[in-house]
């Protein structure tokens, strides 16, 4: 696969489109008619550039597109995934359909990035030493749990105004996040943080909007880019493809977290 230039720093969104089987049996994304840096009044000209293979995250090649007027290359992600993510945020098939039996239970987050928080809630600490090798290390669980408390709005040091915006994006009661954050100021062990995350996850709606809400919250707290859905049939980008109060722009200075 040939290389492509890095995205400019002002590309603050990432593009999501449903992948469906094309004429040649390959999963291909739907129409995308705008790039991550194009404003509403700008003219984008999108063309296919290459296919990007993946060892983690989506288990199929992803389309890399190019916008000539804005001199930008960008990857088109399937629903459920985020840039640089080793695991999905939600169990969604490439076309956006749910892959689990229940679309609202906590079991839908098993095997996702948020699995670390669910294990912590049960007191299941990942391995500190494992002679046979494992991909479930304590350091990984700690890092993912820290990020989960941020994007779920229960991190004690999160600004109150920002916490309210996260509650709005997640479509949960702000008092729930306030109560859990206060509790974590007194007991911030990994079990307590896991239980707080589990309680917020249990309050989220169905899997499809939950993915968008989690990604939006991650953007608000500075833990990732903002998701933008390529809406059929035009392929125009929509940054809030769910019905709720639209989350406002994040403040200039927000906490950061690693995006593994």
Buried (B, 14 or more C-beta within 10 A) or exposed (E): EEEBEEBEEEBBBBBBBBBBEEEEEEBBBBEBBBBBBBEEEEEBEBEEBBBBEBEEBBEBBBBBBBBEEBEBBBBBBBBBBBBEBBBBBBBBBBBBEBBBEEBBEBEBBEBBBBBBBBBBBEEBBBBEEEEEEEEBBBEBBBBBBBBBBBBBBBBBEBBEEBBBBBBBBBBBEBEBBBBBBEBBEEEEEBBBBBBBBBBBBEBBBBBBBBBBBBBBBBBBBBBBBBBBBBBEEEBBBBBBBBEBEEBEEBEEEBBEBEBE
